Amino acid sequence: MLKLTVDTVNDDGATFKSHDLVSATVLANKYHVMGVSLTVGQKVTAVILHVDILSSSVHVSILPKLVEKKKTCRGNALPLNDSARPPTTSRTPRVTASAKPWKGKVRTVKPVSIQVTLEDGSTGSVHVSEVMEVAKVCPGSFPTSSVKVGSTVTARVIGGREAVSNRFLPFSHPKFTYTIPELTLIPSKLEKSSDFKQVGAKEILNTYTVGEDITCFVSKFNPKKKLLEVTTDPRITGTVELLAMITDPKDASHPEKLYKLGQAIRAKVVETSSKPHRFVLSLTGVHKLEEGSITLGMVTLIQPQGLVVKLPFGGKGYVAVTELADAYRPNPLDVYSTDQLLRCFLIACENDKWQLSLRPSRLNPQQAKLVKDPEVLSMDQLKEGQVIRGYVKSVGEQGVFIRLSHNITGRAQLQQSTKYFVSNHKVLSEHLRPNTLLTTKIFSIDREDGFVNLSLLPVDTGKPDILPESLRLPLRLIGEEKKKYDAAKKKRTLSESEQTQAESQVPKKKQKTKKAKGDDNDSGVEVYFREEEDQEGEQEPKPAAKPVTSSSAAPSRLQVAAGFSWDVGLNSLKPASAAQDGDSSDGEDQEGSSKPQKKSRHDLEQEKKATEKALVQREVELMNPNLRPEDATAFERLLLASPSSSLLWLQYMAHHLQATEIEQARAVAERALKTISFREEQEKLNVWVALLNLENMYGTQETLKKVFERALQFCEPMPVYQQLADIYAKSDKTKEAEGLYKTMVKRFRQNRVVWLSFGSFLLQQGQSDAAAALLQRALKSLPSKESVDVIAKFAQLEFRFGDVEKGRTMLDKVLTSYPKRTDLWSVFIDLMIKHGSQKEVRVLFDRVIHLSVSVKKIKFFFKRYLEYEKKHGTPQSIQAVKEKAMEFVEAKGTEAAN
């Protein structure tokens, strides 16, 4: 507001005089003096509407409603739409700009700007792009270095720059508010004939075309986002991501040293968009990914089947384990880590994902050595009998699946995998982990169906068997041995069938008589032999070589061992006739055979203790919650005990995903959603989030949408929206994430967390202007009591992801209006200690200790002040803080001392 004196009054309005605006014309039109009686010489209070620099005029209003509103905003509350404006000063800047050139003296020279003091004493700024003609700027030069401090220059005002947001506005902009004049030193723009039309950032962006080479100037390097900010115009700022800055991975350790502030560089336009504001450039000489080219990539995820790589210009790629080297090695993924930079060869693009190769023969064909494991691009390169190496993909009931290339997988059946007899594929899976390197021989090729049958047998590969001898497995019979075994088995089967037929022809009455004879001595379970043998025994005399007891005519008894179990079926018991000679039930044979030595009591106790110890150890292993299961059986056993544990279900899903069993992982997730109790809302939400992640990584957009819609039906909508937005953001799907956030702020406009999440996302993407506009929308949508907290939170986000100076100004503005918010003062101090200089921190502490708040709170800040000086200060600064504390105690008297 201004204190003015009425100069003239007419039908069109009135003019005024002001001691602060000597060289400017202050006027108000008839609409802004309506209802107010004015006389020449009358003292009035007015509100500034806007400043016209070209005509050196200031437009004001003396309407009572505007004046009262302005007073209320200044005295009582922080205006919601002024959160990002500079604080009001008592002195209003004088208008010094006009259409003519001005003489000025160079005050300071910085890499990206020049400060010039004009004839009337005001200070203007010259952007680095307005120092000389762009056509005359040489790459690598510093345009501002051509101007010396103290020299006289001729400049012309082309607009103004806001002091807080540092945003450039042309003077013809309708919302222009005068702060710092923006000048130009370019000779062609100093001519009176040159006309400055209103050109916005949108129109300037539309003048650039993708692939165009332009000259830009380095503004700053953002270490958190790892991108370089450059400028081509006072109102246009572009970004260059790390992968588009360098071509050598060695330069990634210190990218900020590659370019200096204010340096002129040549760049290619990659993307230009006004909504949202995006101006992406490249310094590597290319602006898009092309097949057959080489580019840098960053490892974002390591999977059993290969590496997921982030490429420049928003691209994604995948490196199969067979494309990591020209000579395969065991454990091929151990040498890679996330965020590692690699030079990648672009093979082909399918479904917006690039197939990549790290083979030296691809990256450096001239310097490549002999390729030990050549690249297999198609099945036409394979031949029967060829020996080739590959990595184990998985082991199942059908055999061992081996990766021969990124798109060809072969299979070795169980009988072609090992020389040992293996009845269960789990024996192989325990010894053949994913990505185990194996040498194979192509057994056959089915080109129509795309099948490659392999052999891992030592006789074919010349390598040791994949299973160790220590397992003591029986050998698989082959050749003549197998023929003899099959013939003996066939003969034995025929003999048993003949005996069965003969047994069925015996009269039932005779069988009953036979059974009756043995009933006299019945002492256990009896198994009868075929009746033919008994008849032959009655007709033919017994051989003298084998003595027979009186019970030889009775059916043979079972041999029952000492550890007999009644749970075992009768088929597992052996009759005496089938037992060995030393195990005969005859008393004489038992006397002739050696009796087993009886174990001592000590040995029995030791065996008992060993058994109990093994059982206890096994129970401890099963009860250990930190021991991760290794197979599906273990997972099922744990899930029986904790069916509502989302952690177990997620580990079960991860177990299947490591084996590339996508469908099984989906099935586990569906089981979890049905099994977990409906009362466990957070556990169910965890499973839904895992399923969303799975579909985002391995599914399609349609499957992801279906899962998302189902999750909204069974869970609270807000957390589901937030989780999906985070998934999009982490997987670099910025367009999808931004679209989802826009839906969220419409649907949950009363929720402060949604606005803060969207603001954080925009700042992380470098969209500072969009975040500022979002803050204004949030303040209009949320209750007024939350305004201060929301502005403070956005200021903290500016400190973390955006402009530190802007965040400092926002917090300073809030605390100027609300000085008793000691919680915000504490947050402000923490942020300045982390991001500000020691001088700024000390100034902030000095402000805090002079607040009009309770003694207890001031004592807390004095304590923090002293701790800060002890850590960062000198003995003199520590003593100074103690003296200030003593002065405060003396001023407060007894209250502070207590």
C-alpha positions, 0 to 999 in steps of 0.5 A: 500500500502507498500513502498518496496525495491527490494531484488532479481529479477528472471524469476518467479518474484521478492522478496522485503524487508520491515521495517514493515514486518521483519519476513515475505517474501514479493514476487510478481509473474511474472504476477504482475511485468510484464512490470516493469523494476526492479533492486536490491535496487530499491524503489517501491510501491506495493499493498498487494494481500493476506497474507499466514499465514502458510508460513509467506509470503505476496503476492504483486503487482507492476502493475501500473494500480493496484497501481494507482487504489489504490491511486485513491480509497484512495485519492478521493472516497470511494470504493463501495466494501469496505463499510464494511472493516476496515479503513486503518492504517498506520502500517501493522500488522506483520504475526506471525502465522504458523502451529506450536503452539505458546506460549502466555500470557493471556491479558484479559478474557471475557465471550465469548473470550480470548485475548492472546499476542503471542511471537512476540507481536501480539494479538490473540483471542480465541473463547469460543468454542476453550477453551476446548473439547466440550465433557468436557464442563458441561451445565451451566459452563463458559469455559473461567473462567478456564483461568486466566489473566497473565497465559501462554498458548499454542495456535495454529492459526486456522484462522482470524477474521475481526475487523469490521464485527467480521466474522471468516474466516479460514486461507485457505479461498481464500478471507482471509484478515489478521486482528486478528489471531483466536486461539485454546487452545484445546489440540487435535488441538495443535498436529502437525498431526492435519490438518486444512482443509478449512471448510465453514459455509455451510459444518458445518451446514450440519453436524447438524441434526434436533432433535440433542442435541448439546452444545452451548454458549450464545453470547447475547440476542437481546431485540428488536427481543426477541431472544437469540443468541448462538454460537457453532463454531467461524463461526456459530451463532444460534438463539433461539426465546423467545417461545423456550427459556422458558416454564413458561410465568412468565419468559417472563418479564426478559428473558435476566436474564435467561442465562449469556454470555459465559454460556454453554447450551444444545439445540436441533436443530430445523432447519438448512439451508445454503441458506438462513443462518438459524440455529434455536435451542430450549432450551425447550427440544422439536424441533417440535410441536406434537399433545397432547403436551403443549407449549407456545404461543403468542397472535397476534390477538383477533377476535370475534371468538377467539384468533390467537396465534403464536407458536414456530418453526414458527407455528400458532394456533387458540383458539376458545372461547369455549376452553378458560376455563372449566367454560364459563364466559361473555365477555370471550376475555376481559382478553386477550391482544396482545403479551400475553404469554399463555400455550396452549394444541395442539388438532389437526393440519389442513391446517398448523394451530393448534387447541388449548385449554386453558382449565385447564382440558387439561393443568393440568389434575391432578389439574383440578376442576370440569368442568362446561362446558364440551368440545364437540368434536363430535355430538355423545356427544349431546342428545335431551333435554340436557341443554348446554351453548354456545356463540352467533356467529351471529343473522340472519333471520334464527335465533340465531346461537350459538357456542357449540364447536370449530367445532359445531354450533347450531341454535335457530329459532326466534320462539324458541328464545324468548316468545315475538312476534318479526317480525324482527331479528334486535331486537334480534341482538341489544340485543345479541352481539357476544360472549354473553353467553346463556343457551340453550336446545337441541330441535332436532339433525339432525346427517346426515346434522349436524344440532343442533336445540336449544331452548332459551325459558324460559320454556326450559332453566329455565333462563329469556328471552333474551329480556327485559320486558322494550321493551313492546313487545306483547307475542307470543300466544301458546297453547289454546290461539293460537287455539282460535286466529286462530279460530276467524281469520278463522271465520272472514275471512269466514264472509268477503268472504260471504259479498263480494259474496253478494255484487257482486250479487247486480244490478249495477243500484241500486248501481248507484241510491244509489250513486246519492242520496248522491250526494246532500250532498257531502262534502268529500271522501265517502266509501260505505258499502255493499248494503245488509245492506242498503236494510235491513235498508230500510225494517226493522224499526230502533231500538229506542235505537239509534237515527238516523239523516236524513242522516242515509240512505246515505253512512257513511262518513269517520272519519278524524282526526286532523292530516290527511295526504293526502299521506295515502291511503284510506284503512287506513281510518275508516268509521263512522260505524266502529268508536267508539260510542263516535266518532260518527258524529251525532251532539247529540252524539258529544254534549254528548261526552266530548270534548278534552281539547285544549292545551295552546300556551305555551304547543304548543311552548314547544312541538315545541322546543322539536321536533326541539331539537331532530331533531338538535341532530339527525342531529349532530349525523349524521354529526359527522365523528367520530361516527362509524356506527353500521349497514349496513344502516348507512354505506350505508347512509354515502357512498352516501355522500362520495363514494370515501372515502376508510376509510368508505369502510374499516370500512364497510368491518371490520363491516362484518368481525366482524360478520364473514361475509367473503363473504359480506366483499369481496363484499364490497371491490369489490363495493368499487373498482368499485365506487371510482373514477379512479382519487383517486389512493391512495384511490383505493390502500387502498382498494386493500391492505385491500383486500390483507389482507383479502385474506391472513388471510381468503382466500387461496394462489390461491385467494391471488395470483389472487387479487395480479395480479388484483391489479398490473393491476390497480395500480402502481406495486411498492406500491402493491409489497411493501404492499404485502411484508409487509403483509407477514412479519407481518403475519410471512410468512418469506419465501414468503416475502423473495421470493417476495423481491427477485423478487422486487430487480430484477424488481425495481433494480433502486429504492433505497427504494426496497433495503432498505426495503429488507435490513430492512427485512433481519436484522429483521430476523437476517440475517446480512451476507445476508444484507451485501451481499445485500448492495454490490448488491445495490451499483452495481445496483444503480447510483454512486451518491446514494452510500453514502446515501445507505451505511448510510441508511444501517448503520442506519438499523444496529443500529436499527435491527442489530449490533450497532458496525457494524453500527457505523463503517460503518458510521465512514468510510463514514464520514471519506471520506465525512467529510462535510456531516453535515446531516450524522454527525447529524444522527450519533450523534442521533444514538450514543446518543441512542445506545452508551456510554457517552464517545463515544458521547463526542468523536464524538462531539469533532470530529464534532466541529473541522470540516472544514465547515462553522461557522454557521454549527459549531455553530449548533453542539456547541449548540447541544453539550451544550444541551447534557452536560446540560442533561447528564453531570456535571457543569465541563463538561458544562464549558468545552464545553463553553471554547471550544466554546470561543476558537473557537470564538477567532480562527475564529475572527469576522466571528464567533462572528457575 
